[in-house]
């Protein structure tokens, strides 16, 4: 299939001239002009003023006054869970006694196994020493 109506300029590929253009330049968008800079400053100042106004209305609001942010401030703190005070219950002494007795029992078993191991080892060494003596 042959596509007609397309003309390709191959001289552009062979040229060594720098042909970089940014998208903003191609679309005639002026980014670094004084008009854009002052517009951005105005937007930032307006946002900052709105933040201050909302903060003042939320946290320094009179109870009598009605304002447009009253519903918003009521909804902001609506879902905070209520804190419930519980009476302190000290841990039971029985659990501490049980843990101490279990640890003591385990320690006694370990000491018994170690003593048994050394007793057998000592007996084997004595028997092997007796076998080397000639009478």
C-alpha positions, 0 to 999 in steps of 0.5 A: 500500500502506497501512501501519497501526500506525505512529503519528507524533508530529509535535509533536516536529518543531515543538518548539524544545526541545533533545532531544539524548541521547548513546547511552550515556545512552540505554542506561544506560551510565555512562562517567564514574563512579569505578567505571569510572575505577578499573577502567580504571586497574587494566587499564592497571596490569596491562598495564604489569606484563605488559609489564615481566614479558615484557621481563624474561623475554625479555632478562634470562632465566637459561639454567637457568630454564624459563618459559612465555615461553621458546618465544615468545622463541625464536620471536621471534628465529628469523627474523632473517637471519644476517649474512655477512661478505664480503671487501672487493674494491676496484673494478677500476682498468680500470673507472676507466680506461675511464670516464676515457677515455670522458669524455675522448673525449666532451670532445674530440668536443664541443670539435671540434664547437664549433671547427668551428661557430665556424670556419664562422661566422667564414668566413660573416661574412668572405664576407658582409663581402667582398660589401659592399665595392665596388671 
